[in-house]
Structure formats: structure tokens, C-alpha cells
């Protein structure tokens, strides 16, 4: 189990490295053991470190959102890494190092949040508003980590107390999916009561917690709650769709937006835009690998995976999202276009944004047999922004409406970490991807099972 590897990971010096980020108010190279969790400043930095746990290459910094498209039909494997090839072939093994990386990174982040939650009452008086905010942020981050784990692995161990040593208690067993979702939902519901309202760049707020709740409730089959949480976020009026899916940016070389020599289109030009609900903040000193792995060699990238022809053809004629999402290099190779700051590697990574809320509400209403007009209205909000006409009024049955939502999610949210989970939730992953049922979950990493005999394996691995 990961707790054997990350003992008192928040208290250890060197885990919270300095960065130019809204998460830190002053540079700090590390937290010393004496102040890490015994002062308000130490807890502040520990919370910042918990956010940073989401940003590494195994999670939002590269692999976690990519694999949901690579394992599905949105990305083709074009690289050399055997771990990535297994995702492209949908033939994972329990020894896959990337699968292990996701598991370990998520539990590392969970342990960070557990340390914060444990320490807050020791430092702050009850009811302290700063402490309440820190608790809300830690609960949100823990819930986000568990939402990653439960989608990929199904049953996973629930660990809600800090790990500070190796003992038999470290050998925890897996908990049922329902119990995992119950913890996620409880964490987020409480977080929503503790977090500030309004918009705070790069940090959890009440709306951020509710937006993740909308997604989680949808995935868990709680459709009325998903609809209501999505409606709550939409109804704040704090978020609005950008007028066009395509923004323009001028650059002389990949990642350099300072010169006006070459025209390029990109949706993700504007960091923290009006439709962004929560995005992870990256900088030149704290970058991510998306553009490097998506771009071809001609654009100074590695081209480890490429948008599939099926995805390229899935966009309707006139859909501005195609060229904003998929580029074609000088020799005709497709590459993902949403992340482009390859020079500085400082693209922010969006975790939650407004169009997803409209599509969550549309799907939830369709599953609740709401009026087809209500469902179509939410889909059309997203389509119209992309330059497309309303859905035909002939799309009225529940099956047709759900197919329309699935299609819209595919082209709107491409490369954002949703496609495989969407296919699986809609019950069409096996037929669409020619999968057997035992490939609907990923394997529990064998390295974790080697140190924890109580971890069982998913069927088929």
C-alpha cells in the first residue's frame, strides 16, 4: 500500500517546493519538521502542497487525463513508451508503471490531505474561519483524488487518517465502490459549506465543490443530485461561455506568443477564463508535459499520442472545435491543439468548466425522463457556441438524447480526461471499443499487492 512509501509525507522536508504560483504567498524551499503541521503557516503550505499533489506527471500534469482518451477512441498511440502502448492497445498489465504512478500519486495526495485534516484542530480554535477554509480545501482535494481512483480501479482502500509508520494497519483492504462514492460525496458536501463563495483563482470554492459533486453524482447514478448541483453552479451567474470556442494567438515559435508572425488557433489561450470553474495553475517553474507529448517533432514535441481519425471525423461540418482541438503539422500528422505552450510548459490544466455542467445537466435530465426540450436546450447552449445549429427537433427519445449528449461530450471535452468513462457510463464501451467486460477497470498495481497481501486484484488481470 502506498502508505508504506510515503510516511508522514507532509511533515517531511522538501516535499513542498517553491513555485511561482497563486498557491504560495512567499517563496519557500521546504517546511522544516518543527513547523510543518504545528503552525498556521505550516498548515497553509501543507494545503498548497496538497494542491501540488494533483499537478505531477502521473495525474493532471500529463497522464491521468490523457489515458481516458488513449484507452478509448479519441487518441492513437504514436510513441515509444511501452506503458503508454498498453493503454493504446487496451491491454493493460498489472505491472504497468503508469498505472502504478496514478495509484501512488493519488494516495500520496490523499495522505497529504489526511495530515492537514488531522493537524487543523491542533493549531486552530474551533470555528476559526481560516481553519474552516483549509479544511474545505483539503476535503475537496481528497475527494478529487478518490474520484480518480474509483473511476480507474473500482473498489479501492479508503484511508482517512494519516499514515505515519509501517505496521499491519498499513495493509488495508479495498472498499466497495459505493463506499468510496459515499466518502467522496460526504467530503464535497461538507466542503461546500466551508469554502468561500465567488471565484478564487486556482483554489477550491463552494462552486468548485458543487461542480465536482455534479460530476460525481452523475457517475454514481444519482441523477437528481447531479442535475441540482450542475444547476446550482450554472445559476450563480459567475461563469459564462467564451463567445467563441476559438481564440487567436500569434507566435513566432511554438510556445512563444510574443511575435505576430504566425497565426494559430487555440481554445486554451485564456487562462482562468470566464468559463473555467477550476484549473490547476502552472508556471515556467512548475510546468506540465501536455504540449510536449501532444506536439509532433516538427513542433518540437515528442508526439507520444495523436488524435484519432475517428475523432477528427466526429466533428460536424462547421464545428469550430475541430481546428481548435486538433492541428495538422506540415507533413499531415494530427496533434492535439488545446495545449500549446511548449516553450514554457505553463499551460494551465482545466479540471472543471462550465460546458461540462450543461452537459451533465442534460444527461441527468435525459435519464430522469425530463422534457426533451429541456435536454436539448442545454445541449444547444454548447453547440451554438461552437457555431452549430440546434439539435433537430426529431431527437426526442431518451436513447437519442443520451446519444446526443455522448457525442457532444466527445467533441467538447476531447483530451480533458472523460471519453472512456463516458463510454463506460453509457454502457457502450464494450461494443464501441471491442472490449471484454474485465477490461472496464484497470488493474490494481502488482507492486502495491506485493507489499500489501490484503489487496485483491480486479478480474482478468
C-alpha positions as CSV (number, residue, x, y, z in Angstrom):
1,X,0.0,0.0,0.0
2,X,1.2,3.5,-0.8
3,X,1.3,4.4,2.9
4,X,4.4,2.2,3.3
5,X,6.2,4.5,0.8
6,X,5.0,7.9,2.0
7,X,5.4,8.1,5.7
8,X,4.4,11.4,7.2
9,X,4.8,12.8,3.7
10,X,3.5,16.3,4.7
11,X,5.9,16.6,7.6
12,X,8.9,15.6,5.6
13,X,11.2,18.4,4.4
14,X,11.5,19.0,0.7
15,X,8.0,17.9,-0.4
16,X,6.6,21.4,-0.8
17,X,8.9,23.0,-3.3
18,X,8.8,26.7,-4.2
19,X,7.0,27.8,-7.3
20,X,5.6,30.9,-8.9
21,X,2.0,30.1,-8.3
22,X,-1.1,31.7,-6.7
23,X,-0.9,28.9,-4.1
24,X,2.1,30.4,-2.4
25,X,2.4,33.9,-0.9
26,X,6.1,33.8,-0.4
27,X,8.9,31.5,-1.7
28,X,9.6,28.5,0.5
29,X,12.0,25.8,-0.4
30,X,10.7,23.4,2.2
31,X,8.8,23.1,5.5
32,X,11.0,22.0,8.4
33,X,9.9,19.2,10.6
34,X,9.3,21.6,13.6
35,X,6.8,23.9,11.9
36,X,5.3,21.7,9.2
37,X,2.0,21.0,11.0
38,X,2.2,22.9,14.2
39,X,1.7,26.4,12.9
40,X,-0.8,28.3,10.8
41,X,1.9,28.9,8.2
42,X,2.9,25.3,8.2
43,X,-0.7,24.2,7.5
44,X,-1.1,26.9,4.8
45,X,1.9,25.5,3.0
46,X,0.7,21.9,3.5
47,X,-2.6,22.8,1.9
48,X,-0.6,24.3,-1.0
49,X,1.4,21.1,-1.2
50,X,-1.9,19.2,-1.4
51,X,-2.9,21.2,-4.5
52,X,0.5,20.5,-5.9
53,X,0.0,16.7,-5.5
54,X,-2.6,17.0,-8.3
55,X,-0.1,18.5,-10.7
56,X,2.5,15.9,-11.3
57,X,3.0,13.9,-14.5
58,X,1.1,10.8,-13.3
59,X,-2.0,12.9,-12.7
60,X,-3.0,16.2,-14.3
61,X,0.5,17.1,-15.4
62,X,0.3,14.6,-18.2
63,X,-1.1,11.1,-17.9
64,X,-4.3,10.8,-16.0
65,X,-6.5,12.9,-18.4
66,X,-4.7,11.6,-21.5
67,X,-5.2,7.9,-20.6
68,X,-9.0,8.2,-20.6
69,X,-8.8,9.2,-24.3
70,X,-5.9,6.9,-25.2
71,X,-7.7,3.9,-23.7
72,X,-10.8,4.9,-25.7
73,X,-11.1,6.0,-29.3
74,X,-10.0,9.7,-29.1
75,X,-6.2,9.1,-29.2
76,X,-4.0,6.8,-31.1
77,X,-0.6,5.6,-29.7
78,X,2.2,7.1,-31.8
79,X,5.1,7.0,-29.4
80,X,7.7,4.6,-28.0
81,X,6.7,4.1,-24.3
82,X,5.5,0.6,-23.6
83,X,3.4,1.7,-20.7
84,X,1.5,4.0,-23.0
85,X,1.3,1.4,-25.7
86,X,-0.7,-0.8,-23.3
87,X,-3.3,1.9,-22.9
88,X,-3.5,2.4,-26.7
89,X,-4.0,-1.3,-27.2
90,X,-6.4,-1.5,-24.2
91,X,-4.3,-4.4,-22.9
92,X,-3.0,-3.3,-19.6
93,X,-0.9,-5.4,-17.3
94,X,-0.7,-5.3,-13.5
95,X,3.0,-4.4,-13.9
96,X,2.3,-1.2,-15.9
97,X,4.4,1.6,-14.4
98,X,2.0,4.3,-15.4
99,X,-0.9,2.6,-13.7
100,X,1.3,2.3,-10.6
101,X,2.2,6.0,-10.9
102,X,-1.5,7.1,-10.8
103,X,-2.2,4.9,-7.8
104,X,0.8,6.2,-5.9
105,X,0.3,9.8,-6.8
106,X,-3.3,9.7,-5.8
107,X,-2.6,8.1,-2.4
108,X,0.3,10.4,-1.8
109,X,-2.1,13.3,-2.3
110,X,-4.7,11.7,0.0
111,X,-2.1,11.3,2.7
112,X,-1.2,14.9,2.4
113,X,-4.8,15.9,2.9
114,X,-5.3,13.5,5.8
115,X,-2.3,15.1,7.5
116,X,-3.8,18.5,7.1
117,X,-7.2,17.5,8.4
118,X,-5.6,15.8,11.4
119,X,-3.5,18.8,12.2
120,X,-6.0,21.6,11.8
121,X,-7.8,21.1,15.2
122,X,-4.4,21.1,16.9
123,X,-3.5,24.5,15.6
124,X,-6.7,26.5,15.2
125,X,-9.5,27.2,17.6
126,X,-12.9,25.7,16.8
127,X,-14.8,27.8,14.2
128,X,-11.8,29.7,13.0
129,X,-12.7,30.9,9.5
130,X,-9.2,30.3,8.1
131,X,-9.2,26.8,9.5
132,X,-12.6,26.1,8.0
133,X,-11.4,27.1,4.6
134,X,-8.3,24.9,4.9
135,X,-10.5,22.0,5.9
136,X,-12.8,22.6,3.0
137,X,-9.9,22.7,0.6
138,X,-8.4,19.5,2.0
139,X,-11.7,17.7,1.7
140,X,-12.1,18.8,-1.9
141,X,-8.6,17.7,-2.9
142,X,-9.1,14.4,-1.1
143,X,-12.4,13.9,-2.9
144,X,-10.8,14.7,-6.3
145,X,-8.1,12.1,-5.7
146,X,-10.6,9.5,-4.8
147,X,-12.7,10.3,-7.8
148,X,-9.7,9.5,-10.0
149,X,-9.1,6.2,-8.2
150,X,-12.6,4.9,-8.1
151,X,-13.1,5.5,-11.8
152,X,-10.0,3.7,-12.8
153,X,-9.9,0.8,-10.3
154,X,-13.4,0.4,-8.9
155,X,-13.0,-0.8,-5.3
156,X,-10.1,0.9,-3.6
157,X,-8.9,1.3,0.0
158,X,-10.5,4.1,1.9
159,X,-7.8,5.8,4.1
160,X,-9.0,8.8,6.1
161,X,-6.3,9.1,8.7
162,X,-2.6,10.0,8.3
163,X,0.0,7.3,7.6
164,X,3.0,7.9,9.9
165,X,4.6,4.5,10.0
166,X,4.7,0.9,8.7
167,X,2.6,-1.6,10.6
168,X,0.0,-4.2,10.0
169,X,-2.6,-1.4,9.9
170,X,-1.0,-0.3,6.6
171,X,-2.3,-3.5,4.9
172,X,-5.7,-2.1,4.2
173,X,-8.2,-3.9,2.1
174,X,-10.3,-2.5,-0.8
175,X,-13.6,-0.9,0.0
176,X,-16.7,-1.2,-2.3
177,X,-17.3,1.4,-5.0
178,X,-20.5,2.6,-3.2
179,X,-18.5,3.3,0.0
180,X,-15.9,5.2,-2.0
181,X,-18.5,7.4,-3.6
182,X,-20.2,7.9,-0.2
183,X,-16.9,9.3,1.2
184,X,-16.3,11.5,-1.9
185,X,-19.9,12.9,-1.7
186,X,-19.7,13.5,2.1
187,X,-16.3,15.2,1.7
188,X,-17.6,17.5,-1.1
189,X,-20.9,18.3,0.6
190,X,-19.1,19.4,3.8
191,X,-16.5,21.3,1.7
192,X,-19.3,23.2,0.0
193,X,-20.4,24.5,3.4
194,X,-16.9,25.6,4.4
195,X,-15.4,27.1,1.3
196,X,-15.8,30.7,0.2
197,X,-18.3,31.8,-2.5
198,X,-17.2,33.6,-5.6
199,X,-14.2,32.9,-7.8
200,X,-10.7,32.3,-6.4
201,X,-8.1,31.6,-9.0
202,X,-6.6,28.1,-8.6
203,X,-8.3,27.3,-5.4
204,X,-11.4,25.4,-4.3
205,X,-14.6,27.4,-3.7
206,X,-18.2,26.4,-3.0
207,X,-18.9,26.3,-6.7
208,X,-15.8,24.1,-7.4
209,X,-17.0,21.6,-4.8
210,X,-20.5,21.6,-6.3
211,X,-19.2,21.2,-9.8
212,X,-17.2,18.1,-8.8
213,X,-20.3,16.9,-6.9
214,X,-22.3,17.2,-10.1
215,X,-19.8,15.0,-11.9
216,X,-19.5,12.5,-9.1
217,X,-23.3,12.2,-8.6
218,X,-23.7,11.6,-12.4
219,X,-21.1,8.9,-12.4
220,X,-22.6,7.3,-9.3
221,X,-26.1,7.3,-10.9
222,X,-27.6,9.9,-8.6
223,X,-29.2,11.9,-11.4
224,X,-31.4,14.3,-9.5
225,X,-28.5,15.3,-7.3
226,X,-26.3,15.7,-10.4
227,X,-28.9,17.9,-12.1
228,X,-29.3,20.1,-9.0
229,X,-25.6,20.6,-8.4
230,X,-25.0,21.5,-12.0
231,X,-27.9,23.9,-11.9
232,X,-26.5,25.5,-8.7
233,X,-23.2,26.2,-10.5
234,X,-24.8,27.5,-13.7
235,X,-27.2,29.6,-11.7
236,X,-24.6,31.6,-9.9
237,X,-24.1,33.7,-12.9
238,X,-20.4,33.9,-12.1
239,X,-19.4,31.8,-15.2
240,X,-20.1,32.3,-18.9
241,X,-19.1,30.6,-22.1
242,X,-16.5,32.4,-24.1
243,X,-18.1,34.0,-27.1
244,X,-16.2,31.6,-29.5
245,X,-14.5,28.3,-28.9
246,X,-11.6,29.6,-30.9
247,X,-9.4,32.3,-29.7
248,X,-6.4,33.6,-31.7
249,X,-2.9,33.9,-30.6
250,X,0.2,34.9,-32.5
251,X,3.6,33.3,-32.1
252,X,6.9,33.0,-33.8
253,X,7.9,29.7,-32.4
254,X,5.9,27.0,-30.5
255,X,5.1,28.3,-27.1
256,X,6.1,31.9,-27.8
257,X,3.1,34.1,-28.0
258,X,5.1,37.4,-28.3
259,X,5.5,37.8,-32.0
260,X,2.8,38.2,-34.7
261,X,4.4,36.2,-37.5
262,X,2.3,33.1,-37.5
263,X,-1.4,32.7,-36.8
264,X,-2.5,29.9,-34.5
265,X,-5.9,29.0,-33.1
266,X,-6.3,27.7,-29.6
267,X,-9.1,27.4,-27.2
268,X,-6.9,27.4,-24.1
269,X,-5.3,30.7,-24.8
270,X,-7.0,32.4,-21.9
271,X,-6.0,31.1,-18.6
272,X,-8.7,31.2,-15.9
273,X,-11.3,32.4,-18.4
274,X,-14.9,33.1,-17.7
275,X,-16.0,29.5,-18.2
276,X,-13.3,28.0,-16.1
277,X,-14.6,26.7,-12.7
278,X,-11.3,25.1,-11.5
279,X,-8.0,24.8,-13.2
280,X,-4.6,23.8,-11.9
281,X,-2.1,26.7,-12.2
282,X,1.2,26.0,-13.9
283,X,4.2,28.3,-14.5
284,X,7.6,28.3,-16.1
285,X,9.0,27.0,-12.8
286,X,6.2,24.5,-12.4
287,X,5.3,23.2,-15.8
288,X,3.4,20.2,-17.3
289,X,4.2,17.9,-20.2
290,X,1.0,18.2,-22.3
291,X,2.2,20.2,-25.2
292,X,5.5,18.3,-25.4
293,X,3.8,14.9,-25.6
294,X,1.0,16.1,-27.9
295,X,3.1,18.1,-30.4
296,X,4.9,16.5,-33.3
297,X,8.7,16.7,-33.8
298,X,8.2,19.4,-36.3
299,X,6.7,21.5,-33.5
300,X,9.4,20.5,-31.0
301,X,7.4,17.8,-29.3
302,X,7.6,14.1,-28.7
303,X,4.2,13.1,-30.3
304,X,3.5,10.2,-27.9
305,X,-0.1,10.0,-29.0
306,X,-2.2,11.6,-31.7
307,X,-5.9,12.5,-32.2
308,X,-7.6,9.5,-33.9
309,X,-9.1,9.9,-37.4
310,X,-12.4,8.8,-35.9
311,X,-12.3,11.7,-33.5
312,X,-11.3,14.1,-36.3
313,X,-14.3,12.9,-38.4
314,X,-16.7,13.1,-35.4
315,X,-16.8,16.9,-35.6
316,X,-19.7,18.1,-37.7
317,X,-19.1,20.4,-40.7
318,X,-18.7,23.9,-39.4
319,X,-17.8,22.9,-35.8
320,X,-15.1,25.4,-34.7
321,X,-14.0,22.9,-32.0
322,X,-12.2,20.7,-34.5
323,X,-9.5,23.0,-35.6
324,X,-9.2,24.4,-32.0
325,X,-8.7,20.9,-30.7
326,X,-6.8,19.2,-33.4
327,X,-3.9,20.6,-35.5
328,X,-2.3,19.3,-38.7
329,X,1.5,19.7,-39.0
330,X,3.5,20.4,-42.2
331,X,3.6,16.7,-43.1
332,X,0.0,15.9,-42.4
333,X,0.2,14.5,-38.9
334,X,-2.6,15.2,-36.4
335,X,-1.7,16.6,-33.0
336,X,-3.8,17.8,-30.1
337,X,-4.1,21.6,-30.1
338,X,-5.6,22.5,-26.8
339,X,-2.3,22.8,-25.0
340,X,0.3,24.8,-26.9
341,X,2.8,26.5,-24.5
342,X,5.6,24.1,-25.3
343,X,8.3,26.7,-24.7
344,X,7.4,27.4,-21.1
345,X,5.3,24.3,-20.4
346,X,2.9,26.6,-18.5
347,X,-0.5,25.7,-19.9
348,X,-3.0,25.6,-17.1
349,X,-4.9,22.3,-16.9
350,X,-8.7,22.7,-16.6
351,X,-10.3,20.2,-14.3
352,X,-13.9,21.7,-14.3
353,X,-15.5,24.1,-16.7
354,X,-19.0,25.4,-17.5
355,X,-19.8,23.4,-20.6
356,X,-19.5,20.2,-18.7
357,X,-22.1,21.5,-16.2
358,X,-24.6,22.0,-19.1
359,X,-23.9,18.5,-20.5
360,X,-24.1,16.9,-17.0
361,X,-27.5,18.5,-16.5
362,X,-28.6,17.4,-20.0
363,X,-27.6,13.8,-19.3
364,X,-29.1,13.8,-15.9
365,X,-32.4,15.2,-17.2
366,X,-32.5,12.7,-20.0
367,X,-32.0,9.8,-17.6
368,X,-34.8,11.3,-15.4
369,X,-37.1,11.3,-18.5
370,X,-37.4,15.1,-18.4
371,X,-38.9,17.0,-21.3
372,X,-36.8,16.5,-24.5
373,X,-36.9,20.3,-25.0
374,X,-35.2,20.8,-21.6
375,X,-32.5,18.4,-22.5
376,X,-31.9,19.8,-26.0
377,X,-31.7,23.4,-24.6
378,X,-28.7,22.5,-22.6
379,X,-27.0,20.7,-25.4
380,X,-27.7,23.6,-27.8
381,X,-26.0,26.1,-25.5
382,X,-22.8,24.2,-26.0
383,X,-23.4,23.5,-29.7
384,X,-24.3,27.1,-30.6
385,X,-21.1,28.4,-29.0
386,X,-19.2,26.1,-31.4
387,X,-21.0,27.6,-34.4
388,X,-23.5,24.7,-34.8
389,X,-27.3,24.9,-35.2
390,X,-29.7,23.5,-32.6
391,X,-30.2,19.8,-32.5
392,X,-33.0,18.6,-34.8
393,X,-36.4,18.6,-33.1
394,X,-36.8,15.0,-34.1
395,X,-34.3,13.9,-31.4
396,X,-36.9,13.2,-28.7
397,X,-36.4,9.7,-27.3
398,X,-34.3,9.0,-24.3
399,X,-31.9,6.9,-26.3
400,X,-31.5,9.6,-28.9
401,X,-31.0,12.3,-26.3
402,X,-28.3,10.3,-24.4
403,X,-26.5,9.6,-27.7
404,X,-26.6,13.4,-28.4
405,X,-25.0,14.1,-25.0
406,X,-22.4,11.4,-25.5
407,X,-21.5,12.9,-28.9
408,X,-21.3,16.4,-27.6
409,X,-19.1,15.4,-24.7
410,X,-16.8,13.7,-27.1
411,X,-16.1,16.8,-29.2
412,X,-16.4,19.4,-26.5
413,X,-14.3,17.7,-23.8
414,X,-11.7,16.0,-26.0
415,X,-8.3,15.4,-24.3
416,X,-9.8,16.5,-20.9
417,X,-10.0,13.1,-19.4
418,X,-13.6,11.9,-20.0
419,X,-14.0,9.7,-23.0
420,X,-13.5,6.2,-21.7
421,X,-15.5,6.9,-18.5
422,X,-18.3,8.4,-20.7
423,X,-18.4,5.3,-22.9
424,X,-18.5,3.0,-19.9
425,X,-21.2,5.0,-18.1
426,X,-23.4,4.9,-21.2
427,X,-22.9,1.1,-21.4
428,X,-21.3,1.2,-24.8
429,X,-17.6,0.8,-24.1
430,X,-17.5,-2.9,-24.8
431,X,-19.2,-2.6,-28.2
432,X,-17.6,0.7,-29.3
433,X,-14.0,-0.3,-28.3
434,X,-14.4,-4.1,-28.8
435,X,-13.6,-4.8,-25.1
436,X,-14.4,-7.6,-22.8
437,X,-16.1,-6.7,-19.5
438,X,-12.9,-7.4,-17.5
439,X,-11.2,-4.5,-19.3
440,X,-13.7,-1.9,-18.0
441,X,-11.5,-1.4,-14.9
442,X,-7.7,-1.1,-14.8
443,X,-5.5,-3.5,-12.8
444,X,-4.5,-2.9,-9.2
445,X,-0.8,-2.4,-9.5
446,X,1.1,-5.6,-8.7
447,X,3.8,-3.6,-6.9
448,X,1.2,-2.5,-4.3
449,X,-0.1,-6.0,-4.0
450,X,3.4,-7.3,-3.3
451,X,3.7,-5.1,-0.2
452,X,0.0,-5.4,0.9
453,X,-1.3,-9.0,0.8
454,X,-4.8,-7.7,1.6
455,X,-5.2,-6.0,-1.8
456,X,-7.2,-8.1,-4.2
457,X,-6.9,-7.9,-8.0
458,X,-9.6,-6.9,-10.5
459,X,-10.9,-9.8,-12.6
460,X,-8.9,-10.6,-15.7
461,X,-5.5,-9.4,-14.5
